[in-house]
Amino acid sequence: MAEISASDQAPKGKKRSHKLSTKIDMTPMVDLGFLLITFFMLTTSLMKPVVMQLNMPDKTDRGLSSPVRCSESLNVVIDADNKVHYYQGTECNPTVKTTDFSDKGIREVLFDYKRKIGEAFTVVIKSTDKAKYRNMVDLLDEMVITNNKHYAIVGITKEDEKLLGIRY
């Protein structure tokens, strides 16, 4: 705790005012500080990383596929330079349109098709060789934002390359 020490010897000659020295024991304050630090470290919950769940098909199921009607599907092809090509179905020469990853881009397209088709709406995601990994992550984020629960990631086919006019 705190002490005030006074010397017993009186100075000879002139009388001066006594200046007393003060000594403060900081040990209890340091103990209290460490107790508070320990308490807050043990009671604080750390932020857990947010992970998107991705369901993968079972590798033992060979040859089984889920048929999707062309009228209920939207093919989305990720290309270089942050471009996204999309078309509905593969029959009857579909018209290919191009957009980007902005708010008015692929998000609006997904919302529009979901309104037109309904909850049975399936998105087939394809990627060219020149697409970036970040664009795939952005598109999967758009699936979560637009609340699309039915989507599949497949490889790009020769028909898709012809339709998009891609030559490698």
C-alpha positions in Angstrom: 0.0 0.0 0.0 1.1 3.6 0.4 3.6 4.7 3.0 5.0 8.0 4.1 8.4 7.8 5.7 9.7 10.5 8.0 13.2 10.7 9.3 13.8 10.9 13.1 16.7 13.3 12.9 16.0 16.9 13.1 18.3 19.2 11.2 20.5 21.5 13.2 20.4 25.2 12.5 17.6 26.5 10.4 14.2 25.0 10.6 12.9 24.0 7.3 9.6 22.4 6.4 9.7 18.7 6.4 9.3 17.2 2.9 8.1 13.7 3.4 8.8 11.1 0.7 6.0 8.9 -0.5 6.3 5.3 -1.6 3.4 3.5 -3.3 3.4 -0.3 -3.6 2.1 -1.2 -7.1 2.0 -5.0 -6.6 -1.8 -5.2 -6.0 -2.5 -3.0 -9.0 -0.3 -5.2 -11.2 -2.0 -8.3 -9.9 -5.4 -6.8 -10.6 -4.4 -5.9 -14.1 -3.2 -9.5 -14.9 -6.4 -10.9 -13.4 -8.5 -8.6 -15.7 -6.5 -9.5 -18.7 -6.8 -13.2 -18.0 -10.6 -12.8 -17.4 -11.2 -11.1 -20.7 -9.0 -13.5 -22.6 -10.9 -16.5 -21.3 -14.4 -15.1 -21.6 -14.1 -13.5 -25.1 -15.4 -15.6 -27.9 -13.3 -15.4 -31.0 -14.9 -14.8 -34.4 -15.3 -18.1 -36.2 -14.6 -18.2 -39.9 -17.6 -18.1 -42.1 -17.6 -21.0 -44.6 -20.0 -21.7 -47.4 -21.1 -25.3 -47.5 -20.6 -27.0 -50.8 -22.3 -30.3 -51.4 -20.3 -32.6 -53.7 -21.8 -35.7 -55.3 -20.8 -39.1 -54.1 -18.0 -40.6 -56.1 -19.5 -44.1 -56.0 -22.6 -43.0 -58.0 -21.4 -43.5 -61.6 -23.7 -42.8 -64.4 -26.5 -41.3 -62.3 -27.5 -37.8 -63.2 -30.3 -35.5 -62.4 -32.2 -34.5 -65.5 -32.9 -30.8 -65.8 -35.3 -29.4 -68.4 -33.8 -26.8 -70.6 -36.7 -24.4 -69.9 -35.8 -24.5 -66.2 -32.0 -24.1 -66.5 -29.7 -21.2 -67.1 -26.1 -21.9 -68.4 -23.6 -19.4 -67.1 -20.1 -19.5 -68.6 -17.3 -17.6 -66.8 -14.7 -16.1 -69.3 -11.6 -14.0 -69.2 -11.7 -10.2 -68.3 -14.5 -10.7 -65.7 -17.1 -11.5 -68.4 -20.0 -13.8 -67.8 -21.9 -15.3 -70.8 -25.3 -16.8 -70.1 -28.0 -18.5 -72.1 -31.1 -20.6 -71.4 -31.1 -24.2 -72.5 -29.1 -25.8 -75.3 -31.8 -26.5 -77.8 -33.0 -24.3 -80.7 -29.9 -22.1 -81.0 -30.1 -20.1 -77.7 -29.1 -16.5 -77.7 -26.0 -15.8 -75.8 -25.8 -12.6 -73.7 -22.8 -11.2 -71.9 -22.7 -9.3 -68.6 -20.3 -8.8 -65.7 -20.1 -9.2 -61.9 -21.5 -5.8 -60.9 -24.8 -5.4 -59.0 -26.7 -4.7 -62.2 -24.9 -7.6 -64.0 -25.2 -11.3 -63.2 -27.1 -10.7 -60.0 -30.0 -9.0 -61.9 -30.0 -11.8 -64.4 -30.2 -14.4 -61.7 -33.1 -12.6 -60.0 -34.9 -12.1 -63.3 -34.7 -15.8 -64.3 -35.7 -16.9 -60.8 -38.8 -14.7 -61.0 -39.7 -16.1 -64.5 -39.0 -19.8 -63.8 -39.6 -20.1 -60.1 -38.0 -22.2 -57.4 -37.2 -25.1 -59.8 -34.7 -22.8 -61.4 -31.2 -24.5 -61.9 -28.0 -22.8 -62.8 -25.4 -24.7 -64.7 -22.0 -23.1 -64.1 -19.2 -23.6 -66.6 -15.8 -22.0 -66.8 -13.3 -21.4 -69.7 -9.6 -22.1 -69.3 -8.9 -18.3 -69.2 -11.3 -17.6 -66.3 -10.0 -16.7 -63.0 -10.6 -18.5 -59.7 -11.8 -15.3 -58.1 -14.6 -15.1 -60.7 -15.8 -18.6 -59.7 -15.9 -17.6 -56.1 -17.8 -14.4 -57.0 -20.4 -16.4 -58.9 -20.8 -18.8 -56.0 -21.3 -15.8 -53.8 -24.0 -14.6 -56.2 -25.7 -17.9 -55.8 -25.9 -17.4 -52.1 -27.0 -13.7 -52.4 -29.8 -14.6 -54.8 -30.8 -17.6 -52.7 -30.4 -20.1 -55.6 -30.2 -23.5 -54.0 -30.0 -25.5 -57.3 -26.8 -25.1 -59.2 -24.1 -27.4 -60.6 -20.5 -26.8 -61.6 -19.6 -28.7 -64.8 -16.9 -28.6 -67.4 -17.3 -26.6 -70.6 -18.2 -28.7 -73.7 -17.4 -28.3 -77.4 -21.0 -27.2 -78.1 -20.6 -24.4 -75.6 -17.3 -23.3 -77.2 -19.0 -23.3 -80.6 -22.0 -21.4 -79.2 -19.7 -18.8 -77.6 -17.3 -18.6 -80.5 -14.3 -19.6 -78.3 -11.2 -20.8 -80.1 -8.3 -22.0 -78.2 
